[in-house]
């Protein structure tokens, strides 16, 4: 790969020359590189899984970008050489992370993080027999990371199940056993 500087001829050339060299522009720089071809190796299982995950992320990104507000949000996060689609794919590729679930009296506090933003947190309270006693959405706290849900009762021997979602709809589910 070579970066072309101060060459008048190359300022106007883009594309592939004779199936050998590709010339393109990235972040305002002109780059010349050997033309790449398809790999001759059979893809591994991890590569196939990554390709499938990227395909799903790309489809989710296209759907999300149909909403003008979400598109504007991703455009605001894009850096040099990036666009809203790049940011949407990056967000759709990774699921949110539940860092902590803790109880403060009758309040369930969920610390959730996503590279972009967590869209919603749903909390279910299940008794010892496996029956859902209550469910509802948590409210985002002032710090922007903790989500709060006030439960009417937290039955001993039961559990709290937390379902965290980001903008593209990726989910992470965690549970906390009640003693």
C-alpha angles and dihedrals in degrees: 000000000000131000113221118218130182097353112139094196094055094046090082102034122096131161139038124325117207097331089289113078130037121199119196142152124242124174091346095307125112112228129194117197141163111272110257122223133196118287117257093209123095109250118251123237090257091052091050091049091049091050091050091048090050091049091053091046091051092051091049090048092054091051093048094049091060086076107080094209094053090045090053090049092054092044089055090056096047116109130202112315092013134101139192092273092056091052093046092052091048090052094045092049095063130053123223119264126233104212100177144358116197138166124230106184103298094344124101111210117196121191106204130172136188129175088243111015142311110243101195144350121208121195126201124190114206124188126222092273093057096254118139105239095181143350137185148138122284122230122235114246128225094264091063094231107066121073120200130209123176110214123202091215137001105204118214112246091026131099144230117230118200122199113193122190134185129207096278091050100256110155135209118187124195133167137209121205115226118223 
